[in-house]
Amino acid sequence: MINNIKTFSQQKTHRLFVGAAKADITPNYGAQISGDLGRYRPVEEIRDRLYARIIIIKSGEKTVCIITCDMACINRNIGLEFRSNIAKELGTSLENVMIHCVQSHSAARIGEMFGNYQNILSPDLWWVRGEIPGYNELFIDRVIEGVRQARNALLPAKIKFARAIDGRCAFNRRFIMRDGLVKTHPKNCDENILYCEGTVDPEAALILFEDSDSNPIAGLLHFTCHPIHGYPYRYISADWPGLWSEIISKKLGGNNVVGCINGACGNISPFDHANPDFNSEKNLDLMLKYLTQTGEKLINNLKKVNELPLEMTSNIVKIPWNRPSYEIIEKAKQMLKKHPEPIFLDDKKERISWDWIFAIRNMDLIEKLKNNPDYDFEIQGFRIGDIMIVGWPGEPFVEAQLEVKLKSKSKFTIVGHECNDECGYLPTMSAASKGGYEAWGKLPLGTLEKATEQTIRIIDWLFK
């Protein structure tokens, strides 16, 4: 159900106010780095600090809070409670608070990946489920303080927007091989590659909030690509979204906060598998070089856009969890009966078989389904004048984002993935029919198509 929305004429007397702040959310040494399954990845090096960038947008009695985090993901249950607390601080509702994780694979996560089915995992194996003792509290405390700082820094604001096209940085990572099967991340220039399965979204964008004297207050960048340069190493990094944000913030000058909304990159990566000259070790530096060039173009092309009305809505679509088949469950039971202890793949006991991990995860899912058979798929929509910002959970395929942008009634549309929760990969039905790494998710096929259709309806409503 879409919330009631006031017409533009009712908003005309209000001004737009914007405040911003930045909170350091870098985990401590020894914390578990996310972005993997069954691999012990303690922090041994901090290459760059991680931040949560808070932007508060207010008009009249309406308030929106967008938080972009240099983080892997956030667990829904923790996210709901945290968003509720932020909403109370700001005098708004939970639905108007967006926590967007850029999904850096060299950063931490908030909350567990799965429960400890029948307490199989001993306390010393805390890292297997991904949750870091004490990190949740550190993250929450620092972000709440940042929210208060941003609220106290609210200023009358106007908005500028720019977009540019850059096809040098992101590539579809799924390939149809000559045997007809799909392979994700084939070896570079594999002679068995037949063709790339899908497309990319080459759009880069910048929303800039300025004060009445045209000084930058805050910005939101947009690009679409998996941040996986740090995988599977043991260093902390914000990867391209966080590093690009800092570069553009400095180029804008003054005291501003710039965050990045990473798009629907479930099938998009920075690795150009069909390029014989591609060098993965130097790719992050090259990507930042290109994005910096494009960022400069964005700054030079900024144009004033309407900042009002400020409208928002949140729509929950009930989706049944993708229940594992009887065969998969029986296989998991047999696996855990035969191997009640983790199956380690190395002498140091730092890597666990994915089959064993999937077994405990599937059994945990079956337990959870007894009390909660459906998933609340939350679609957030924020209209800021001529601009539309959409938030989806999980890792959607880029084709859905492109369809939303194509059919959007907004002049400028930005889609963010991993908003407020992780729910796994969301492939298109066409891609899933071909198989491959991302083809099976926690939610059933057709979920992405439902989300796409409902998102377009939301935008139609907000821009009617």
Secondary structure, DSSP 4 states (H G I P E B T S, - for coil): -PPP---GGGTTT---EEEEEEEE-PPPTTPBP-SSSSB--B--EESS--EEEEEEEEETTEEEEEEEESSS-B-HHHHHHHHHHHHHHHTS-GGGEEEEE---TTS--BS-SS--GGG-S-GGGGGGG---TTHHHHHHHHHHHHHHHHHHT-EE-EEEEEEEE--SS-EE-EEEETTS-EEESPPTT-TTEEEE------EEEEEEEE-TTS-EEEEEEEE-----TTTTSSEE--HHHHHHHHHHHHHH-SS-EEEEEE---TTEES--TT-TT--GGGHHHHHHHHHHHHHHHHHHT-EEE----EEEEEEEEEEE--PPPHHHHHHHHHHHHH-SS--BSSTTS-BB-HHHHHHHHHHHHHHHHTT--EEEEEEEEEEETTEEEEE--SEE-HHHHHHHHHH-SSSEEEEESSBS----EE--HHHHTT--TTS--SS-TTHHHHHHHHHHHHHHHHT-
